[in-house]
Amino acid sequence: MTEVTRLLAAENDYRDAATRPQGRDVTVGVVIPAYNRIDRLEATLAGLAHQTSPADTVVVADDGSDPPLADVVATWQDRLPITSVRRDDEGFGAGQARDLGAASCHTDVLLFVDSD
């Protein structure tokens, strides 16, 4: 069974956020729920590509964009460990898209970032 460590305390006390389990590397996954707004998604991905501590995986959770975001994601595969998942556009599904992205991420830590 994987040990779960809570990193956030009451009232946004982040003092323990730097604490990492000893003796192993911690994998980090970034989930980006997105709906249309390709230009903003591109800016977010550019920022992630320039991080000094890169994510182990990035998942764009497409919330039914038209056109689908898979082609945009494919253009970043040489710069990021990136994939995409998609749900149908059923209106106001950012939370469901985020959950879909999280379910496809098999990392120790999940980081949720908006696409803007």
QUIKA-V962340 format. One record per helix or strand of 3 or more residues. SS is the DSSP state (H for helix, E for strand). FROM is the first residue (numbers start at 1). TO is the last residue. If there is no record, write none. Layout:
BEGIN
ss & from & to
SS & FROM & TO
SS & FROM & TO
END
This chain:
BEGIN
ss & from & to
H & 10 & 12
H & 15 & 18
E & 28 & 34
H & 38 & 49
E & 57 & 62
H & 70 & 74
E & 82 & 86
H & 94 & 103
E & 109 & 112
END
